[in-house]
Amino acid sequence: MNNYSKCISFLAFILVLSCKAPELSKTNASIWPDTKNTTKPWTRWWWMGSAVDKPNLLKHLIAFQKAGLGGVEITPIYGVKGEEQNFIDHLSPKWLDMLDYTIKTADSLGLGVDMVLGTGWPYGGPQVSREYAATKLVVRNYRIKKGEFFNQELIPEATEKQPATLTAVLAYDSKGGFKDLTAQTKSGVLNWTPQDSNYNVYALFTGKTGQQVKRSAPGGAGYTLDHYSTDAFEAYVKPYDSAFAQLNGNLRAIFNDSYEVYGTDFTPKFFSFFKQNRGYDLKQYINLLLSEEDEELGNRVKADYKYTISELLLTQFDEPWTQWANKGGFKTKLQAHGSPGNLIDLYASADIPECETFGSMPYDIKGFRREAENIRSGDADPVMLKFSSSAGHIAGKPLISSETFTWLREHFKTALSQTKPEAEELLLNGVNHIFLHGSTYSPDRAGWPGWKFYASVNFSPKNTIWEDVPAMFSYLTNVQSVLQEGKPDNEILLYWPIHDEWNKFQKGKLFFEFKIHSLDEWLLGTPFYETTQELMQKGYGVDFLSDNFLEQIEVQKGKLVLPGGTYKSLVVPDTDFMPLATLKKLIELKNQGASIIFRGMPESVPGFFNYQEKAKELKTLIESNSLTEADLDTGLQAASVYPETLVNTGLKFIRRDVDGSKIYYLVNHTANMIDQYIPLAGEVDNVMILDPLTRKAGAARTIKANGISTVKVQIASGDALILKTNTSAIKNDWVYSEAINTGVELTNSWEIKFDKGGPVLPQTTELKQLKSWTTVSEDATNFSGTATYTTMFNTPDIKADSWRLDLGDVRESAAVWLDDRYIGTAWSVPYNLDLGKLDAGKHTLKIKVTNLAANRLRAKELRGEEWKIFHEINMVNKDYKPFDATVWEPTPSGLLGPVKLIPLKVVTK
């Protein structure tokens, strides 16, 4: 190590000692699982132009560690104008030095490091030759009449801009007759006179999409990779084999972003792979494949084509990718959505399946803000989210991650309170490791607001929300630490009939992409979706199942056993097309004593090869085994599968099992407080309540009757609790309380002192009545940062066991001190903090409130100060239109109140 590196390492050590992250509360520490970097949220870390240096890398990593993050996922992207001299080419010696420094420094701070295998997305770059670039089938049709002399060079249409190689020349007459003219086409010229009929001649070319890597970093531009070719993949990773051999530190995982490889539907070895796996020569039926009519035979050939694309992506890219990474000591993390493959199998091919959310979802939470001008509608449908978690569960993958908060709100307008329910929705549907989207490397010289990635939200030390983000990260860590314990406890498998989707007619497309942004095209309204909704709404836990994983099931003591766990029942939704092998396996499992519940019978088999014979056998199997549609609830009860009827209260939940002890994560996204006994499926000895916001814990009150246990919970709108059953760790009782009255408003005047932020610190002022600080002065209107509100009050003359502070409307987060004693940070709805008992007399209340960065950014643009200096997509708003903050109105900021003291009494029943 050179002297410079030694100095930096020593500086890191000193800074870690002085800037140590606030420890999680030690209250009931032994009850909560140990924290490690994977129980903490991580962030995607964009390196703009890879213009990084060691001092600034160190500062970022320390800031991440101090705030409570567990790691970073590096994605190099396009650069900043004026910084060209600082750009570092991808995989250059200097770039590898920066990567190695990052890995070693992160490790010294207890942080992990993942990275994308390339720059931008999708996989591709300068090492991708045209031969191995993303490929498509190019077709030109010629109509040749009987007896007509045809002598012409076969070339693609003039609209085809990319070079293409002639692959096959195939002729079909009106009666379906077929001739392969490839061998008699010389140097691209077909010399032929049909003697027996008129013919449609298809010239097939192996073409290229021409797609380049999106948002590539310096040294990373180039063609997108052919994702259906192992040869292409092996050539692609060669530079990384050499590069990684030079690293002294250890990466944790290699990441692959959502599949955005556009228009690729072919690969040079497609025809041979198709024949091997589908059992027939596709060339004989190209006319059916290319038919633009919605008819059975054409749809069957098209379905086979889509199935083959799926298998190619799985076996020629995703599985080899994970094998390659594991050989190098890395895990893989994959976003399969958007691809044309079976999402369950693709997600499961990685060590860590990863879903994503995009946009903003609505919630009924009291006081939750979702202003139309600041949001784009989201697509975080719980059923879609379960594809990645289901794959992880059935395959035995302990971690399920998510790209989280992409375009949650407009730039600079996302409050921490608005992240909470979005993250909770992911956690409720099987995700147990949040990855923020994201954080942008921004050196000191960049000033404010610094460098910024185009897709909000920016979790950066330069953003005001960073002030109180440790409280948010603490909440996520507490929940994730529990949801990484034990195993998933879903009892039902639900078969996904993907062949129904592949058999749907799509004019002009040879493949179908399962995108999260177009659920109406393949998911919403299907029997599979409706069955999932029915099961979830009734309180059943469910994981999805593919045909491939169905083949892996074994029956043990009447239960369905997969690599990832054991299930009590398998539900088959109403299905049009089911592979013969799938039905045979279902019958086999049923005959071995497993619970198999059919919601309807398949009508036929998918595919073209021998389909009539197979369809006849399918019908015979259904009849001979007396398979009929069954009532869902009756069938599940017969398998001893019972719903969690707590959902009837409006609570959402996910359940896990730790050696027989059940873990429940309960979230209240309703508009009302839920204060009642809720039922748990089955009888339990005891229940412990844990509060992931405060880390408080205690024994719950329970009632047992008729084999069912009920537990008393009090969960405010927007809040969450964790339950653990049958635990010996309980040392004290959970305290239940209720408000004696609606509260006493604090009406004394407030002093506001602006502590930090900009563009300038407004003068200290006094407010007789709480209101947005944007109304105080022009400087305050333009100010973004933190201000301290101070007031005095006397303990109200009310007999109370304890008191709660209700902050009312907070814009946007608040850290509270009472008589110089830190109480806590309120960063989400409801903005309440428990104060405990109050001594008689006078008290000083200090509230440090932090607003959004929006007003400062608006003021900067109104002054004509340019900050949008990026080489690509510079800069767009949430609707992908040019970004313009000058049109914004000032965003309400500060403590709007009313602030109340709520007297509480302990409830003993």
Secondary structure as GFF3:
##gff-version 3
##sequence-region A 1 909
A	DSSP	alpha_helix	3	18	.	.	.	ID=ss1
A	DSSP	beta_strand	42	48	.	.	.	ID=ss2
A	DSSP	alpha_helix	54	67	.	.	.	ID=ss3
A	DSSP	beta_strand	71	77	.	.	.	ID=ss4
A	DSSP	three_ten_helix	84	86	.	.	.	ID=ss5
A	DSSP	alpha_helix	93	108	.	.	.	ID=ss6
A	DSSP	beta_strand	112	116	.	.	.	ID=ss7
A	DSSP	beta_strand	124	125	.	.	.	ID=ss8
A	DSSP	three_ten_helix	130	132	.	.	.	ID=ss9
A	DSSP	beta_strand	135	144	.	.	.	ID=ss10
A	DSSP	beta_strand	150	153	.	.	.	ID=ss11
A	DSSP	beta_strand	164	173	.	.	.	ID=ss12
A	DSSP	beta_strand	178	180	.	.	.	ID=ss13
A	DSSP	beta_strand	185	186	.	.	.	ID=ss14
A	DSSP	beta_strand	189	192	.	.	.	ID=ss15
A	DSSP	beta_strand	199	208	.	.	.	ID=ss16
A	DSSP	beta_strand	223	224	.	.	.	ID=ss17
A	DSSP	alpha_helix	230	244	.	.	.	ID=ss18
A	DSSP	beta_strand	253	256	.	.	.	ID=ss19
A	DSSP	alpha_helix	270	278	.	.	.	ID=ss20
A	DSSP	three_ten_helix	282	285	.	.	.	ID=ss21
A	DSSP	alpha_helix	286	289	.	.	.	ID=ss22
A	DSSP	alpha_helix	296	313	.	.	.	ID=ss23
A	DSSP	pi_helix	314	318	.	.	.	ID=ss24
A	DSSP	alpha_helix	319	327	.	.	.	ID=ss25
A	DSSP	beta_strand	331	334	.	.	.	ID=ss26
A	DSSP	alpha_helix	343	348	.	.	.	ID=ss27
A	DSSP	beta_strand	352	358	.	.	.	ID=ss28
A	DSSP	three_ten_helix	372	374	.	.	.	ID=ss29
A	DSSP	alpha_helix	382	395	.	.	.	ID=ss30
A	DSSP	beta_strand	401	406	.	.	.	ID=ss31
A	DSSP	alpha_helix	416	428	.	.	.	ID=ss32
A	DSSP	beta_strand	433	440	.	.	.	ID=ss33
A	DSSP	three_ten_helix	444	446	.	.	.	ID=ss34
A	DSSP	three_ten_helix	464	467	.	.	.	ID=ss35
A	DSSP	alpha_helix	469	483	.	.	.	ID=ss36
A	DSSP	beta_strand	487	488	.	.	.	ID=ss37
A	DSSP	beta_strand	492	495	.	.	.	ID=ss38
A	DSSP	alpha_helix	498	502	.	.	.	ID=ss39
A	DSSP	three_ten_helix	516	521	.	.	.	ID=ss40
A	DSSP	alpha_helix	527	538	.	.	.	ID=ss41
A	DSSP	beta_strand	542	545	.	.	.	ID=ss42
A	DSSP	alpha_helix	547	550	.	.	.	ID=ss43
A	DSSP	beta_strand	554	556	.	.	.	ID=ss44
A	DSSP	beta_strand	559	562	.	.	.	ID=ss45
A	DSSP	beta_strand	565	567	.	.	.	ID=ss46
A	DSSP	beta_strand	569	572	.	.	.	ID=ss47
A	DSSP	alpha_helix	580	591	.	.	.	ID=ss48
A	DSSP	beta_strand	595	598	.	.	.	ID=ss49
A	DSSP	alpha_helix	611	624	.	.	.	ID=ss50
A	DSSP	alpha_helix	632	638	.	.	.	ID=ss51
A	DSSP	three_ten_helix	645	649	.	.	.	ID=ss52
A	DSSP	beta_strand	652	658	.	.	.	ID=ss53
A	DSSP	beta_strand	661	667	.	.	.	ID=ss54
A	DSSP	beta_strand	674	680	.	.	.	ID=ss55
A	DSSP	beta_strand	687	690	.	.	.	ID=ss56
A	DSSP	beta_strand	697	699	.	.	.	ID=ss57
A	DSSP	beta_strand	702	705	.	.	.	ID=ss58
A	DSSP	beta_strand	708	715	.	.	.	ID=ss59
A	DSSP	beta_strand	720	725	.	.	.	ID=ss60
A	DSSP	beta_strand	737	739	.	.	.	ID=ss61
A	DSSP	beta_strand	744	745	.	.	.	ID=ss62
A	DSSP	beta_strand	750	758	.	.	.	ID=ss63
A	DSSP	beta_strand	765	767	.	.	.	ID=ss64
A	DSSP	three_ten_helix	773	775	.	.	.	ID=ss65
A	DSSP	alpha_helix	778	781	.	.	.	ID=ss66
A	DSSP	beta_strand	784	794	.	.	.	ID=ss67
A	DSSP	beta_strand	802	806	.	.	.	ID=ss68
A	DSSP	beta_strand	809	811	.	.	.	ID=ss69
A	DSSP	beta_strand	813	818	.	.	.	ID=ss70
A	DSSP	beta_strand	821	826	.	.	.	ID=ss71
A	DSSP	beta_strand	832	836	.	.	.	ID=ss72
A	DSSP	beta_strand	842	850	.	.	.	ID=ss73
A	DSSP	alpha_helix	854	862	.	.	.	ID=ss74
A	DSSP	three_ten_helix	885	887	.	.	.	ID=ss75
A	DSSP	beta_strand	894	897	.	.	.	ID=ss76
A	DSSP	beta_strand	900	906	.	.	.	ID=ss77
###
